[in-house]
Amino acid sequence: MTKTTKNKKLGMLTGLSYEGGRVGVLLIHSLGGTPLELKYVAQGFAREGYTVECPMLPGMTNGTDVLSLSRWQDWYSEVERVFEELCQSCDTVFVGGLSAGSILALKLAKERPEDVAGVLAFAPTLYPNGWAIPWTFNLYRLVTARWFARLFWFSQRAPYGIKDERIRKFMVDSFKAEDRTLEEVYARPGVMVLEFRRLVRQVLKDLSSVTAPTLIAHPRQDDQSCLRNALKLQYKLGGAVEALVLDDSYHIVTLDRQRDFVLDRALDFTSRQLSRIESERKAAAPKRRTADIVEISG
C-alpha cells in the first residue's frame, strides 16, 4: 500500500470545530466511528451561535490505532483536553455523544459536576445488544484479557445504524470514493470493544453521582443498542433526565430520518438549561444595598 493511498484512506478522519459565542458544546463520536456522525448536529448548534468542538479520538476511531495499544483512559484524556480548551473560551459548556461517545460524556459529567451544564446522550450504549447484533457476541463477555481480545475482530452488517436507505446509500458511496468499505470503517477490533466494556464498568459504578440534567434520545428499533440501555440510564442517573424515544430511526440518530427532531429537541434542552442557569446565577448574586433615606428638616 502506498503512502498516498494511506492518506486517502484517512482523509475523512478529522475533527470538527465551529467558533461561536460563550456557550460551548462538546460532542463525542461513537466507538469505531468518526466526527462525521455528529456533523449535522454540530452544524445545527453552530448556526444558533454555540461554540462547538467534535474531536476525533485517537484509538477510538478505526485506522488510528492499528496495533491496538490505546486504552479507554487515553480516549477520556483527549476528551478532557478538548473540554479544558472549550472552558477557556466559554462560560457554559454542554457535553454530548453518540453511542459510546455518550458514555464518555457521562464520565466527564461525573468527574466535573461543577463544569458540565448538561449532557446530550444520543442512542447511549452500555452494551451492544440491538437486533442486528448476533447472539454469539454475548460470548465475548468471557474475554477479559487484552492479549486474547486481539484475536477478535467484529464486523458490522446492514443496516449499519441507518434506517433511511437514501442516507445509507450516500454513506456507502462516500466510503467507496475513499476506497474503503463500510465493514472496514465500522468494524471494531476486539481490544477496542474490551476497553469500552471497561469504561462502562467504571461509569456504572456510581451513576447516581451524575447530577447534570440529561437528555436521552434513543430509537425504539435500535439495531445496535437495545432501548433497555437508555432505560437503565434513566433509572440510575442522579439528575433530571428527559427521555425521547424515536419511532423512525436506527442507531445513528444524528444522521437518520429523525435527525431534525433530535436536533430541535437538543437545542430546546440546552436553551432551557441556559435559562435555568441564568436564573440561578441571578438568585445567587449578592443584592446591592440601597441607601437609607433620611429625612432632613431645617
N, C-alpha and C positions, 0 to 999 in steps of 0.2 A: 504494500500500500504506500503510495507516495505521500509526501508531506502536504501537497496541495489537497489531496483527497481527504486527509485527516482534518485539515482546516475547514473543508467544505462540510464535513460531517458534523463538526462542532459549531457550525455557523449560527444555528438557532439557539445555542446555549449562551444566553446573555441576560443580565438583569434588566429591570425596567425602573425608571426613575422619572418623576414628574415634579417640578418645582411648583409650589403654591404658597398658601398662607401659613398661619401659625398653628394650624391643626394638621397633624400628620396621621398617616395610615401606613402600617407595615403589613404587607401581605406575603404569605409563605406558601410556596408551591408544594405539590404532593410528593410522595415517595416515588423516586424514579422519574418524576415529571419535570416540567420547566416553567419559568415565569409566564410563558405564553398562555398557560391555562387561566391565568388571572388578568390578562391584558384588558379584557373588556371591562371588568370591574374596576381595575386600576384607572383606566381612562375615564370611566364614569365619575369616580371620585375626583380626579384631576379637573374635570370640567366644572365641578362645583367649588373649586378653589382649594382643595386639600393638597398638601404635600404628600406624595405617595412614593414609597420605596417597595420594590418587589425583587429582592436579590436572588441570584442563583446560588444555591447552597452546594459547594463542592462536596462530593461524596454522597449527596442525596439526589444528585442528577446523574443520569446514566451518561457514561463517557468521561466522567471527571475523576473516577477512582477505579481504574482498570485492575489494580492489584487488591482491591477491597481492604484497604488499610484504615479507612476512616471509621470513627465511632459516632454514636449519637451525640456525644459531648462536643464533637467537632462541629456538627450541624448547629447545635444550640449556641456555641460560641460565636459563630458567624451571625446568627440571629441577634444575639446580644450586641455585637459590634455595630450592626446597622441600626439597631434600636437606639443605642447611645448617640450615634450621629444624628438621628432624627430628633432626639430630645434636645439637642443643642440648637436646632433651628425652629423647634415647635414648642408651644406651651402645653399642648394636649396631644396625646398620641393614642390611637387605637391600634390593636393588633388583630390580625385575622389570617386564616389559611384554609387551604383546600385539603380535605382528607387528612393525611399525616401532618400536613402543614398546620392544621388547626390544633393538633396535639402539642406541637412546638409553641404555638401561640398561647395555649393554656399553661404550659410550663413557664413561659415568660410572665404571664399574669400571676402565677403562683409565687414566683420569686420576686416580682416587682409590683406588689399590690398598690403602692402609692403612685406609681408612674403610668400604669396601664388604665386608660379611661374606660375601655370596654373591649370585648372580644367578639369577633365575627367568625363563626365556625361553619364552614361550608362542607357539607357531607362529611362530618368528622368520623374518623375511623379508629377504633380501638383494636379491632381485629378484622382482617379481610374475610367476610362471610356472606357476601352477596350471592345472588342466584347464578352468576356466571363463574363463580369460584368453584373449582372441582372439589368434591368432598375429600379427595386424597390430600388436599392441602392441610387438613386438620392433623395429619400425621407429623407435620413439620413442628408441631408443638413439642415433640420429643427431642428435637435438636436444640442443644444448649451450648455447644462449643463452636467457636469461630472456625476452627480447622475443619470440622465436619460440615459446617454451613457452606464452606467454599465449594463443596461438591454439588450444590444445588443451584438451579437457575430457573426462575419462574417466568414463563411467557404469558402474555395476556392474549385473550381471544375476543372476537367480535362480541358485543358492540363497542368495546374499548371505552366504556363510560359515556358514550354519546348516543342518545336516542334519536335525534334528528339526523336522518340519513344524508341530507344535504351538507350539514356541517361535518359529519363523519367523512364524507367523500372529500370535502375540502381539506381535511386533515391528512387523509391518505395521499392526496395529490401533492400537498406541501412537502410531506416527508419523502415522496418519490423524487421530487425535484432536488432534495438534499441527498439523494442516493441512500436513503435509509428506509427500512420497513417499520411498520407500527410495532411489530414484535421486537425489533431491535431497540426502538425508542422507549417502549413502555415495559420491556422485560426487566425483572428485578433480580439482581444477584442474591444468593442465599444469605450472605453476610449482611447485606443491606436490610433484608427482612428481619434477620435476627436482632440487629441493632435497633430497629424500630420497635420490636417487641420489648426490648429492654427499656426503651424510652417510655413506652406506655406503662410499663410496670412502675416506673418512677413517678409518673404523673398521677396514676391511680391511687398512690399511697395515701394522699390526703387531698382529695378533690374539694372537700368542704372548705379548705383554706383559700380556694379561688373565689373571691368575693366580687370581682369585677362583673358588671352586667354583661350578659352574653346573649347573642343572637345565634340560634342554630337553624340552619336551612338544610333539610335533608330530604331526599327523594323517597317516596314510599316504595318504588320499584328499583331501588339502587342495585345495580348489577355487581358492584364491588363490595359494598358495605351495608349490611342489613340495617334497617331502621332501629333495631334494638341498640345499636351503638349510640344513637342520638338520645334515646330514651334513658339509657343508663347515665349519660352525662347530665341530662336534665334533672334526674333524680338526685345525683350526688353533688353537683356544684353548689357552692355555698352562697352565691349571689343570685340576683334576679335573673331568670332565664326566660327568653322568648323563643318558642319553638315554631318553626314554619315547615310544614310537611308539604312537599311538592308532589303533584299528581301527574306531571307530564315531562319528567326528566329522568335521566340516569345519573351516574356518579358525578360527572364533571358539571355540576350545576352552574358554574360560572361561564360556561360556553353553550350549554344545551338550550332547549326550547324555551325554558322559563328564565333565561338569563336576565331579561329586562325586569321581571318581577323580583328576582333575587337582588338585583342592583337597587331597585326602588326601595325595597324593604331595608336593605343595608344602609342606604342614605337616610331613610326616615329614622332608623335606630340611632345612628350617630348624631343626627340633628337633635333628637330628644335628649340624648345623654349630654350633649353640649349645653342645652338649656338647663338641665338639672345641675350640671357642674357650675354654671354661671350663677344660678340661684343660690347654691350652697356657698359659693365664694362671697357673694354679697351679704349673705346672712352671717358669715363668719368674720367679715371685715369689721374692725372696731368703729363704733359710731362716733362721729365728731361731736364734741361737746359744744353746746351753744352757750353763748354768754348770758349771764343772768341779767335781767332787766331791772335796773334800779331807778326808782323814781326820785328825781332831784327837784326839790322845791326851793325857791329863792324869793 
